Amino acid sequence: MASENEGRWLGPMPVGEFLSEFLPLPKGAPAKKEICFKNVATASNEADSAAAFIKSANEADLPRLSFVNTTSSRSPHFSKLGPDVTGVSDRTHVQYIRKKPNNGKEQNEEVDLGYSELIVEMKRDSSDDAFNDPPPKDAKKVDEPEAASGVEGPTKEGQAEGQEPVKGFFTKKKEPLPFERGTMAARAIRGQLATYEAAQSGAQFRAHSFSLFIFGTFARFIRWDRRCAIVSARFEYGTSPNNYIADFLHRYSQLDDEGRGKDTTLTLEPCSGGDCPPDMAEQLHNARISKAAPATRRNTELRKVLIPDQEDPDTLHPHIISYPLRFVTSSPFGRATRTFLAYNPATQRIVFVKDYWRPAVGGITKEGDIYKKLKENGVRHIAPFGHGNDIAGQKTIDLSKYEWAKAARSTLQHYRMSLRVIGGRLQDFPSTRVLVGAVADAMEGHDDAFWNADILHRDISIGNILIAQHQGQYCSKNAPADEEVDTIQVGSGFLIDWDVSVVTPTTGPLRAERTGTWHFMSAALLDRSHSLHSIEDDRESSFYVILYGALRYSNHKGGDELPEQLGMFSEFTMLPDGFHTGGRLKELFFRRTSPYKIKFNPPLDAIIAGAARFFRPRYAGVGIHMDDELLNNLLHARHFARLERMQAKGTWVAFLREKLNEPDWPENDFHIHELKHELKVTSPSLSTGRVCVDVFIPFCRSKYMVQLPFRRGVCKLL
């Protein structure tokens, strides 16, 4: 988590400026209540610090803000996360792990992060700071060997205004230390802070949020959005005459819901019983359950969320969802794509909703406009579009005026849309024949989009192909007909997630950038020397979807080889300049001529062998015979004919259709392979497109991986 979020932490922002800019007091706000946190600073351990903080803050009786001890909550819905202290606007959703507190004795509590307000992280020592503030103007540039590696020298308390301790401010080259402290401990702390925020923002609808980081006698404020985390300057809170924490809590308690960062397109109160038919409500609550990824049932309620109209973004269409959302992302930054089902009262049908943050830069077509063009050009195997547009007033913060934020990444815009058809996850296929058939359908639509509408998808992955389900179960008894939806063939595949697609120019080169989902990107794209995304890259990605799905979720022989074979999807190398490259094992797969080690069923084995031959010309040399010019010409002609076949319209789909018509496909060969030898590592992230995140994954024992130069690793298995 820490390495993936490098460069996302911006600061330090002066404390007073942070408070006035992000937590302005409304007119007529009551006077600030004085709250003493001296007992927090003098506590002997983190548990006592948390208890002292809760006692002091709650005694102030702040409006719509109280705090509970969640150190030991370890919620199963959020990967067993337990922040030290969690702030809530009311205690309705506070659950007691054992029994309710009595006689004033504090008990362990749990807060569903779908209802949390403010997370407070406590560290015992003042040295547990995860950041470096710039040196004071009078700081001397002396050599400090420890600071060269990001480890600070000895500290001296009592700096002016109680804010900045004198410390090692410079590297060995007498340059200011980077804001993100480079020690392993500091990286781990930043990862912990980011994980808590990811869980909170992932379960809620938020435009931004705040958290409080306390370490020893010092603290920092943090403001989060999908672009970055703005961190205040370090300040001493225990003895300072200007009690910044009390000021922060007072200001926060006076903010309305929008000021606190809540997305106002979600209603705060649950829906009434008559807003959604009971059978539709049950569908919404159970939507997170699947064969490949079963989920623990969680206490949920129905809420209304608004989706902008495609033509007029000021027109908002109410939909009903099951809330809180499932925790699906491990990063608080980036696009934060999440999908869920919603009931549309206007059509009396359940729809598929996609919510994410898109780059707010010119030249990028909105996904709804892409769907419109696909429909106009008769593209098959795409989902009928419902509603969708940018959400007004929800962009990440403009940082152009801040000198310390010059390195900030592009601004992001909140976008929400719906599709009128419901599909099952590709990972839940009943048989490998259905798996291949769904991919063939999706790639047929991909061909239509490329050749008829000049649109290249650029993110073919196992999550972006769905299997159409029987739509009758997703509409109420009196729902009006929707011919475009009702005629979709059950079990067919369709391609979604066109948000990183490009409208291809009729002349000139494609845009030179790398995008996609790491596991399924072509070997050519993962290699630094290939930067142009082409139709054969997407076709190669679709083959990886078939192979990966079959390896993870179907019966096969050769289970001992499974960890090694899965390594080709996650192998990567980080070069000294920070660029991630990979694809070696994928390229070796196409170069080899020996049979594949794992055996499935005859038709699928034929697809794997045929795909190796289909894509081999991308990675295998032509072969030159020095003394035979005629043979060389024939070899070159054959090689370029195979390259043209990879690019030609319909060739890849025709190959898959041919194999689908062969006999001996098993009727039901779905099987989940449990993976062992798990190891937590850091995954690569792309400058554009999808971002893979830290999760537990099986260790790849490939003999090729140990030969990779620089840093190597494996990343998330879906």
Buried (B, 14 or more C-beta within 10 A) or exposed (E): BBBBBBBBBBBBBBBBEBBEBBBEBEEEEEEBEEBEBBBBBEBEEBBBBBBBBBEBBBEBEBEBBBBBBBBBBBBEBBBEBBBBBBBBBEEEBBBEEEEEBEEEEEBBBBBBBBBBBBBBBBBBEBBBBBBBBBBEEEBEEEEBEEBBEBBBBEEEEEBEEBBBBBBBBBBEEEEBBBBBBBBEBBBEBBBBBBBBBBBBBBBBBBBBBBBBBBBBBBBBBBBBBBBBBBBBBBBBBBEBEBBBBBBBBBBBBBBEBEBBBBBBBBBEEEBEEEBBBEEBBEBBBEBBEEBBEEBEEBEBBBBBBBBBBBEEBEEBBBBBBBBBBBBBBBBBBBBBBBBBBBBBBEBBBBBBBBBBBBBBEEEBBBBBBBBBBBBEBEBBBBBBBBBBBBBEEBBBBEBEEBEBBEEBBEBBBBBBBBBBBBBBBBBBBBBBBBBBBBBBBBBBBBBBBBBBBBBBBBBBBBBBBBBBBEBEEBBBEEBEEBEEBEEBEEBBBBBBBBBBBBBBEEEEEBBEBBBBBBBBBBBBBBBBEBEEBBBBBBBBBBBBBBBBBBBBBBBBEBEEBBBBBBBBBBBBBBEEEEEBBBBBBBBBBBEEEEEBEBEBBBBBBBBBEBBBEBBBBBBBEEEEEEEEEEEBEEBEEEBEEBEEBBEEEEBBBEBBBBBBEBEEBBEEBBEEBEBEEEEEBBBBBBEBBBBBBBBEBBBBEBEBBEEBEEBBBBBBBB
